[in-house]
Amino acid sequence: MNNEEKIRIALNTLTNDGTFYVDRINYDEKGFGNIYVVLKSTNQVDIRFIKDRGVFWCEVGQAGEWYFIEDVFTLIGVPIVNKSNDLIDFIAEMATLIKRNIPQIFQVFDVKNLEDTQIKIKALATKRAMGMFKQL
């Protein structure tokens, strides 16, 4: 089974019911095995998984703005879980958490809440960055 097939299987939780569909899977074997996966939804909320130089993460986006899933989960009150060291396991874990919390995610990104959500997530990101500087 190749990487694209493994990724699609890991995303089944989000794609089986049609809430999301896989828009793109790019795998660059030469570029450190970099991977870029984009899921689109009918609610204009997108999900992307990125692996760049061995580091991977998940983001939620709307209208070209992207936010770390950890910040979105913090905003909606979902405890952050330890991240798996395996990309496919990470994608499957995040897909399950996103699916379990999709009503809240769609709610914070709907038109009437979007501006407030953006302000709150940017404040969380700033707080996280400041915390990283304090550790140095």
N, C-alpha and C positions, 0 to 999 in steps of 0.2 A: 504494500500500500504506500503510495507516495504522500508527500506532505500536504498537498491540496486535499486529497481524500480524507486524511486525518483531521484537517481543519474543518472541513464540511461536517464530518461526523461529530466533532466537538461542539459545533454550532447548532446541531439538530434541535436542542432545547428552544432556541430562539426562532428557528426557521420552519419547524414542522407545521405550525398552525397558520403560517402566512403573515404573522405580525412583522417579521423581518425577512428580507431576502438578501442573499449574497450579491453584492454589486461588483466586488472586485477582490481577487486574491492574486497578489504579486509575490513571487518568490525569486530572490536573486541569489543563486548558489555562489556566484563569484563574489558578491558583496557581503561576505561574512555570514551568508545564509539569511540575509535580511528578509523580512516578511511584512507585507502590508495587506490587511484585510479590512474591507468596508462592508458594513451591513446597512441597508436602508430600510425604513419603515413607512407605512402609510400615514403615520402621524408626524412626519417630517423630523423625527428624531433619529439620528444615525449613531452607529456604534463602530468604532474601529479598534483593531488590534495591531500593534506595531512591534516588531522585533528589529532592533537596530544595533549592530555590533555586539550582539549577545545579550542586550538588555531589552526587556519587553514590558509593555504596559497596555492599558485599555483606556479609551476615551469615549465620551458621549458628546455628540455635537448636534448643532442645529444652525442652519443658515451660515455655514462656514466658520462658526465659532466652536472650538473644541475644549473640553474640560476633562481632567483626569477623573476616572470613575471613582477613585477614593474620595475626592472632594464631593462628588454627587452623592455618594453613599453617606458621607458625613452630614450633608445638608438634609437628607431625608431620614436620618437617624438610624441607619443600618450600620451595625458594627463592622469594622474592617477586619477581614480575615487575613491570615498569613498567606503570602503569595507563593505559589508553587514554583519550584526551580525548573520545571519542565513546561515549555510553551503550550503544548497541546493540553496538558492538565490544567494550566492556568486559564486557557480559553474555555474549557469545559466548566471550570469552577465559576468563572465570571459570567458565563452564559446562564448558568443556573441561578446565580444571585440576581442577575439582571431580570430574568424571567419572573422570579419570585417577587420582585419589587417594581415591575413594569408600570403598574397603575400610578405609583408615586412619581416615578421618573417622568412619565408622560405628563403628569399634572404639573410638576415644577417647570417643565419646558413648554407648557401651553402658552398661548398668546397673552393671557391676562397675568401670568406669573413670570414670564420670561425676564423682564427687566430686573425684577427683584431677585430672581435666581442668579442672574449674571453678577449682580452686585455682591451677593452673599458668597458665591463661589470664588470670585476674585479676592474677597477678604480672606477666605480660607486658604487660598493659594499663597497670599502674602504672608499670612501667619505661619504657614508651613515653611516658606522660604526663610523667614526671619529665625525660626527655630533651628534651621540647618546652619545658619551663620553663627548662632550662639554656641553650637557644638564644636565649632572650629577652634 
